[in-house]
Structures are given as C-alpha cells and as structure tokens.
Amino acid sequence: MYVVTVEFLIRAEHLEAFRARVRQQAADSLRLEEACSRFDVCVDPDAENRVFLYEVYDTREAFELHLASPHFKAFDAEVAEWVIEKRVQSFQRLAP
C-alpha cells in the first residue's frame, strides 16, 4: 500500500470553503478511484487552519493517476490561493 499525507495551512478567510471543498475531494477520490481505499480529512483542534490528509492507494502508480485526474486538478486549482503552506509526504505501508 502507498500512503500519502498532506498537511495544509489555510488562510483564515478561506477556512470554511476549504474544509467543504476538501471533504468533497475526499468523497470524489473514494468514489471515482478504485485504487484509493482511504482518504481521511483531519483538523488540528489547537490550530483550526491546519488540515491534515491521510490517503491510502494500492500503489504509487495509483496515486500518480489520482494526481492526473480531472477532479484532483479542479480541486488543486480551486484551493491554490487559499493555501499558505502545503507539505506532502509519501510512505510505503508495511504489513499491519
């Protein structure tokens, strides 16, 4: 399994719009991408403008297809100006 984490720092004036849009992105990814098995949207209880994503794909190639998908490209373009900082990390999941 290929795991991706994304940490966003969002401009305060766009926080509610971002949260709604990222929840839609998670739902779209799970619905439209067979190789996406998990897409959690988390928020920091001590910093409301910090949003953390935990995504699980079957393979790295599946994640690359995610990045090329129309729904991801639309999300990324829409929220670009709302984001102060974005940090992406990837991991290979070991057996549980």
Secondary structure, DSSP 8 states (H G I E B T S, - for coil): -EEEEEEEEE-GGGHHHHHHHHHHHHHHHHHH-TTEEEEEEEEETTEEEEEEEEEEESSHHHHHHHHHSHHHHHHHHHHGGGEEEEEEEEEE----
